[in-house]
Amino acid sequence: MKKKAQTGGLVIGLVIAALVIYTLGAVFGVFPAPKLGNIGDTEGPWDEKLVDFTVITTDRFAGSDESATVKVYDDKPEDWDNPRGDFSDAALYTSYTASSGVVTINKEYPGHYYLVGTVSGSNTEFLEIDIPNGDGLGELYDYNQEPDGDIMDFSAVGSSTDEDYAFTLTNGTDQTVKDTISLTLDDDTELRGWKVIVTDTEGFSIDANGDGTYDEGIKKYEVIVCGISKIIFEPAKGTDLFDSNDEYTFEIQSCKVQDGDDLNVKVEIKANTGDYTGANDEVWGEGEGVLSYVKVYDKEGNLFSTTDVTA
C-alpha cells in the first residue's frame, strides 16, 4: 500500500510539473495556447448532457405565432448577420422547427450558440444564446421541464407603392431643383436597408464635345436615402462616381423603416434647364424621358422600390 501511494504521488507530481511547463511555454510562445472553446468546455454538473432551451417565435406586429425554422450553430457562421449569406451547409448546424410558435432546442450540450431564424416572407433573425452548464440550477430533469428561453420577433419584409419624380422645368442656367419622395411602408412590414443603386439612364455624365458642359446640362446630382447623402456627379469638383455600367452603389445598412412610416428618397439636381425636348443639347429639358433610376434594395436582397427621375 505504501509503495502504491508513493507511485501515485510521483505520477501526480509529474503531471502537475508537465502542466506548469506547458502553461509557461504557452505564455512565452513556446507552445500554442490551448483552445478554451465555448461554455460547454468549462466545468459544470451538466457537461456533456443534453440541456433544453426554448425560443419563442412570433410576429413582431401582430403578436401571432410564427412557424419558423431555426438553425443552431456551434461556431459563428462566416455570414453572420447577413441574410444574403450562405447558410446551406447542414454539416455546420442542427435544424429545429417551431411548433405553435415555440422552438424547443433539445440536442445541444451547455455552451454558446448562434441561431439563424427564417420565416417565408419575413426578415431573417439572428440570435446568440447561452445554454447553462447547471451551476446552481439543481437537477437537470427538473430544469428541462421549464428551461431558459429567448424570443425571435419576425417581421414581414417591407413593402410599399413606387412613386416617381416629375419635375417641371423652366428655361435657365445653373438652376437647382430638388424634391423628396416619401414611400410609406405597408402596415405590419419592416424595411431593413442594404443598398441603393443610382443609374445614369440618359447619359448625363457624358461630355461628348469636351467643352466642360455635359450633354444634358447636369452640373450636380445628389441622392439622399434614409438620411444618407451622396453627391454622385459634380464635374466642376472632379466628382463622377458612376462606373462603366453608368451605375453607382452605396450602402444604407443603418436604415430601418417599419409599419406605416416613410422612407424618404430625395434628389437634388443643378443643371442648365429648358421647358422643351432636345437630346444632347447640353440642356436638361422637359419630355426627354427618364434621367435616372434610384433603386433601393433591402437587406434580404429584394428590390424594395424603383424611383424614376423625370421632367
C-alpha positions in Angstrom: 0.0 0.0 0.0 2.8 2.4 0.9 4.6 1.7 -2.3 1.5 2.3 -4.4 0.9 5.6 -2.6 4.4 6.7 -3.4 4.0 5.7 -7.1 0.7 7.6 -7.3 2.3 10.7 -5.7 5.1 10.6 -8.2 2.7 10.4 -11.2 0.6 13.3 -9.9 3.8 15.3 -9.3 4.9 14.6 -12.9 1.5 15.6 -14.3 1.5 18.9 -12.4 5.0 19.6 -13.5 4.1 19.0 -17.1 1.1 21.3 -16.9 3.2 24.0 -15.3 5.9 23.7 -18.1 3.2 23.7 -20.8 1.4 26.7 -19.3 4.7 28.7 -19.1 5.5 27.6 -22.6 2.1 28.9 -23.9 2.6 32.2 -22.1 6.0 32.7 -23.6 5.0 31.4 -27.0 6.9 28.1 -26.9 3.7 26.1 -27.2 0.4 27.1 -28.7 -2.2 28.2 -26.1 -5.0 25.6 -25.7 -8.4 26.4 -27.2 -10.9 27.1 -24.5 -13.9 26.5 -26.8 -17.3 27.6 -25.6 -19.1 27.5 -22.3 -19.7 23.7 -22.9 -16.0 23.1 -22.4 -15.9 24.5 -18.9 -16.7 22.5 -15.8 -20.3 22.2 -14.7 -22.6 19.4 -13.5 -24.4 19.2 -16.9 -21.3 19.0 -19.1 -21.8 16.5 -21.9 -25.5 16.3 -21.1 -28.3 17.5 -23.4 -29.9 20.6 -21.9 -33.1 22.2 -23.2 -33.6 25.8 -24.3 -36.7 27.3 -25.8 -37.1 30.1 -28.4 -40.4 31.8 -28.8 -41.1 32.8 -32.5 -43.7 35.5 -33.0 -44.8 38.2 -35.5 -43.4 41.5 -34.2 -46.5 43.5 -35.1 -49.4 41.0 -34.8 -48.0 39.0 -31.9 -49.1 35.8 -33.5 -47.1 32.6 -33.6 -44.6 32.1 -36.5 -43.8 28.7 -38.0 -40.1 29.5 -38.0 -37.1 27.3 -38.9 -34.1 27.9 -36.6 -30.6 26.7 -37.4 -28.3 26.3 -34.4 -24.6 26.7 -34.9 -21.8 25.8 -32.5 -19.5 28.4 -34.2 -20.4 31.8 -35.6 -21.1 31.4 -39.3 -19.0 33.4 -41.7 -22.0 35.2 -43.0 -23.4 36.0 -39.5 -25.9 38.9 -39.6 -26.1 38.8 -43.4 -29.4 37.2 -44.6 -28.0 37.1 -48.1 -25.2 34.8 -46.9 -24.9 31.0 -47.4 -26.5 29.0 -44.6 -27.0 25.8 -46.6 -24.2 23.6 -45.2 -26.2 21.2 -43.0 -23.0 19.8 -41.5 -22.5 23.1 -39.6 -25.8 23.4 -37.8 -28.7 21.5 -36.2 -32.2 22.5 -37.6 -35.3 22.9 -35.5 -38.9 23.8 -36.4 -41.3 25.8 -34.3 -44.4 24.2 -33.0 -47.2 26.6 -32.1 -44.6 29.4 -32.0 -42.1 27.6 -29.8 -38.7 26.1 -30.9 -37.5 23.5 -28.4 -33.7 23.1 -28.6 -33.0 19.7 -27.1 -30.0 18.3 -28.8 -27.2 20.6 -27.6 -24.7 20.5 -24.7 -24.1 23.5 -22.5 -22.4 26.3 -24.4 -22.7 29.4 -26.5 -24.6 29.1 -29.8 -25.5 31.1 -32.8 -29.1 30.9 -34.1 -30.4 31.9 -37.6 -34.2 32.0 -37.8 -36.2 32.2 -41.0 -39.9 32.5 -41.9 -41.0 32.7 -45.6 -41.7 36.4 -46.5 -40.1 37.7 -43.3 -36.8 39.3 -42.4 -34.1 36.8 -41.2 -33.4 36.9 -37.5 -30.0 36.3 -35.8 -29.7 35.4 -32.1 -26.9 34.3 -29.7 -27.8 32.2 -26.7 -26.1 30.5 -23.8 -27.3 27.0 -22.7 -26.3 26.8 -19.0 -23.9 24.2 -17.6 -26.0 23.6 -14.5 -24.1 25.6 -11.8 -26.6 26.3 -9.0 -29.6 25.1 -11.0 -30.4 21.8 -9.3 -31.4 18.7 -11.1 -31.3 18.6 -14.9 -34.6 16.8 -15.2 -36.4 19.5 -13.2 -34.7 22.3 -15.2 -35.7 20.8 -18.5 -39.4 20.9 -17.5 -39.2 24.8 -17.6 -35.9 25.6 -19.4 -34.4 29.0 -20.1 -35.5 30.7 -23.3 -35.4 33.8 -25.5 -37.5 35.4 -28.3 -37.2 35.8 -32.0 -39.6 38.6 -33.3 -40.1 38.3 -37.0 -41.4 41.0 -39.3 -42.7 40.8 -42.9 -40.3 42.1 -45.5 -41.0 45.8 -46.1 -43.2 46.8 -49.0 -44.6 50.0 -50.5 -46.0 51.5 -53.6 -43.4 53.1 -56.0 -43.6 56.8 -56.7 -41.6 58.8 -59.3 -40.3 62.4 -59.6 -41.8 64.6 -62.3 -40.0 67.9 -62.3 -41.5 70.9 -64.1 -38.6 72.8 -65.7 -38.2 76.4 -66.8 -35.5 77.8 -69.0 -32.5 78.8 -67.0 -28.8 78.3 -66.3 -27.4 76.7 -63.2 -30.9 76.1 -61.8 -31.2 73.8 -58.7 -34.3 71.6 -58.5 -35.0 69.2 -55.6 -37.8 67.1 -54.3 -38.4 64.3 -51.8 -40.5 61.1 -52.5 -41.9 59.6 -49.3 -42.5 55.9 -49.7 -44.9 54.7 -47.0 -44.3 51.3 -45.6 -47.3 49.0 -45.7 -48.8 48.1 -42.4 -47.0 45.4 -40.4 -43.9 45.3 -42.6 -40.4 46.4 -41.9 -37.7 47.6 -44.4 -34.1 46.9 -43.4 -31.9 48.7 -45.8 -29.0 47.2 -47.7 -28.0 49.4 -50.7 -29.1 52.0 -53.3 -28.2 51.8 -57.0 -28.3 55.0 -58.9 -28.3 54.8 -62.7 -27.4 57.4 -65.2 -30.1 56.4 -67.7 -30.0 59.4 -70.0 -26.2 59.6 -70.3 -25.9 62.9 -68.4 -22.4 62.2 -67.3 -21.1 62.3 -70.9 -19.4 65.4 -72.3 -19.3 64.4 -76.0 -17.6 67.6 -77.3 -15.4 68.0 -74.3 -16.3 71.7 -73.7 -16.9 71.1 -70.0 -20.7 71.3 -70.2 -22.2 67.8 -70.2 -24.7 66.6 -72.8 -27.8 67.0 -70.6 -26.6 70.1 -68.8 -26.3 68.4 -65.4 -23.8 70.1 -63.1 -24.6 68.4 -59.8 -26.5 65.2 -59.0 -27.1 64.3 -55.3 -29.2 61.5 -53.8 -30.3 61.2 -50.2 -31.9 58.0 -49.0 -32.9 57.4 -45.4 -30.8 60.4 -44.4 -27.6 59.1 -46.1 -26.4 61.6 -48.7 -24.2 61.0 -51.7 -23.1 63.6 -54.3 -22.6 61.3 -57.2 -21.8 63.7 -60.0 -20.3 67.2 -59.8 -17.7 67.6 -62.6 -16.6 71.1 -61.5 -15.2 69.4 -58.4 -14.0 66.4 -60.2 -16.7 64.1 -58.9 -18.1 61.4 -61.1 -18.8 58.2 -59.2 -20.6 56.3 -62.0 -18.9 53.1 -63.0 -18.5 51.6 -66.5 -22.2 50.5 -66.4 -23.3 54.0 -65.6 -24.2 53.0 -62.0 -23.2 54.0 -58.6 -24.0 51.9 -55.5 -23.9 52.9 -51.8 -25.0 51.1 -48.7 -27.8 52.1 -46.3 -27.2 49.3 -43.7 -28.3 51.6 -40.8 -31.7 52.3 -42.4 -34.7 50.7 -40.8 -38.3 51.8 -41.5 -41.4 50.0 -40.4 -45.2 49.8 -40.1 -46.6 52.8 -41.8 -43.6 55.1 -41.5 -41.9 56.7 -44.6 -38.7 56.0 -46.4 -37.6 59.3 -47.8 -35.8 59.4 -51.1 -34.5 62.8 -52.1 -32.8 64.1 -55.2 -31.2 67.5 -55.7 -30.0 68.5 -59.2 -28.2 71.5 -60.5 -28.5 71.9 -64.3 -29.0 74.1 -67.3 -32.7 73.6 -67.8 -35.3 74.1 -70.5 -39.1 73.6 -71.0 -38.5 71.7 -74.3 -37.2 68.4 -75.6 -33.7 68.3 -77.1 -31.3 65.4 -76.8 -27.5 66.1 -76.3 -28.1 69.9 -76.4 -26.4 70.5 -73.1 -29.7 71.3 -71.5 -31.9 69.1 -69.3 -35.3 69.6 -70.9 -38.9 68.5 -70.2 -40.1 65.5 -72.1 -36.7 63.8 -72.5 -37.7 60.7 -70.6 -36.1 59.2 -67.5 -32.9 61.0 -66.5 -32.0 58.5 -63.7 -33.3 55.5 -61.7 -32.9 55.3 -57.9 -33.3 51.7 -56.8 -33.5 50.7 -53.1 -32.7 47.1 -52.0 -33.5 45.6 -48.6 -31.1 43.5 -46.5 -32.7 40.3 -47.8 -31.6 41.2 -51.3 -35.1 42.2 -52.6 -35.7 45.2 -54.8 -37.8 47.4 -52.5 -38.5 50.3 -54.8 -37.6 51.9 -58.1 -37.9 55.7 -58.4 -37.8 57.4 -61.8 -36.3 60.9 -62.1 -38.1 62.6 -65.0 -39.0 66.1 -66.2 
